[in-house]
Amino acid sequence: MSQWPPQQSQYPQHPPKLSWWQQHWQQFSPAEQIVVVAVSGLVATALVCGCSYVGLAALFTPAQPSSSQLTSSPIVQSTVGPPSATDTPTSPPTATPKGPRPLTGATIGGVQDSFTSAFGDPRVQGSASRYSFTTADGRAAIVQIQTQNGMDRQPHMAFLTEAPNGSGPWTVNQSQAVARLFMPPDTKHVRDFTDPQLGTIQVYQSADLAATFPAADFTDSGTGAALPPGTFGLSCGDQTAGCGFVLGD
């Protein structure tokens, strides 16, 4: 009769041989074993579905932006539509008037405020105002002015004389150099003629002076004949006492 339970073999029992996977499985911590099981399931699923290892790797590879996405396009703001409440309106540039304009500087045909700004307060004698000044080359001088209304109905310089101010006589060239300080910027020399009493009269024209006074103010002082608007005469003669300006000649 056989014995039950059967007797144990007398040969020593060896532990079962572990596979490579079982040997390494024991080295994982419980948390790592969970991760391995999950990944193994994904691998098996990929093999059943015919997915390649490349496709499986793509599941764990972060998506990379395309080259077109790496280069950001510039943001273009539309200019269509009404301006917002915070927009500052831009004023159109002021157009510079073209052509002749009434004179306003410290010249024949100019205004007295410009003389006062250039030379200080005047000494008033009747209808004339006298200013004292020193030229750039150090000559003391006086200029005396008288006004009459221009086409803008404002007073403008119609008569002007300049002379030394106690600094001794000037040469004719010196007198004429000072006189040129009071000519309009657009002055053009026209001609000269000789007056029996005053000597040489230099005749000039200025389009801006023509825009300052009525055409009737420009006449020949000897005959009264009409002259082109903007004509004025400068009389320095052969004297050394200064020069004088008049409308016409």
Residue pairs with C-beta under 8 A, 6 or more apart in sequence:
18 26
25 33
25 36
28 36
42 56
42 59
43 56
45 51
46 52
46 53
46 55
46 56
83 89
99 207
99 211
100 186
100 207
100 208
100 210
100 211
101 208
101 211
102 109
102 150
102 151
102 152
102 156
102 208
102 211
102 212
103 109
103 110
103 111
103 156
103 184
103 206
103 208
103 209
103 211
103 212
104 110
104 111
104 114
105 111
105 114
105 184
105 185
106 114
106 115
106 117
106 118
106 119
106 182
107 157
107 182
107 183
107 184
107 185
108 157
108 158
108 160
108 182
108 183
108 184
108 209
108 232
108 245
109 150
109 156
109 157
109 158
109 184
109 206
109 208
109 209
109 212
109 213
109 232
110 156
110 157
111 154
111 155
111 156
111 157
112 122
112 129
112 145
112 147
112 155
112 157
115 122
115 129
115 131
115 143
115 145
115 157
116 122
116 131
118 131
118 133
119 131
119 132
119 133
119 143
120 131
120 132
122 129
122 130
122 131
123 129
123 130
123 131
123 132
124 130
125 144
127 146
128 144
128 145
128 146
129 144
129 145
129 146
130 142
130 143
130 144
131 142
131 143
131 144
131 145
132 140
132 141
132 142
132 165
133 140
133 141
133 142
133 143
134 140
134 141
135 141
135 178
135 181
139 164
139 167
139 170
139 174
139 178
140 164
140 165
140 166
140 167
141 162
141 163
141 164
141 165
141 167
141 178
142 162
142 163
142 164
142 165
143 160
143 161
143 162
143 182
144 160
144 161
144 162
145 157
145 159
145 160
146 157
146 158
146 159
146 160
147 155
147 156
147 157
147 158
148 155
148 156
148 158
148 213
148 217
149 155
149 156
150 156
150 212
150 213
150 214
151 211
151 212
151 213
151 214
152 212
156 212
156 213
158 213
158 217
158 246
158 247
159 244
159 245
159 246
159 247
160 182
160 244
160 245
161 242
161 243
161 244
161 245
162 175
162 178
162 179
162 182
162 242
162 243
163 241
163 242
164 170
164 241
164 242
169 240
169 241
170 178
170 240
170 242
171 240
172 236
172 237
172 238
172 239
172 240
175 236
175 239
175 240
175 241
175 242
175 243
176 234
176 236
176 243
178 242
178 243
179 234
179 236
179 243
179 245
182 245
183 204
183 206
184 206
184 208
184 209
185 208
186 206
186 207
186 208
187 204
187 205
187 206
188 204
188 205
188 206
189 202
189 203
189 204
190 203
190 204
190 205
190 231
191 203
192 200
192 201
192 202
192 203
193 200
193 201
193 203
193 249
194 200
194 201
195 201
195 235
195 237
198 235
198 237
199 235
199 236
199 237
199 238
199 239
200 235
200 236
200 237
200 238
201 233
201 234
201 235
201 249
202 233
202 234
202 235
202 236
203 231
203 232
203 233
203 234
203 249
204 231
204 232
204 233
204 234
205 228
205 230
205 231
205 232
206 230
206 232
207 230
208 230
209 229
209 230
209 232
209 247
210 218
210 228
210 229
210 230
211 230
213 229
213 247
215 226
215 229
216 226
217 247
217 248
218 226
218 227
218 228
218 229
218 230
218 231
218 232
218 247
218 248
219 225
219 226
219 227
219 247
219 248
220 226
220 227
220 248
220 249
221 233
221 246
221 248
221 249
227 248
227 249
231 247
231 248
231 249
232 245
232 246
232 247
232 248
232 249
233 245
233 246
233 248
233 249
234 243
234 244
234 245
235 243
235 244
235 245
235 246
236 242
236 243
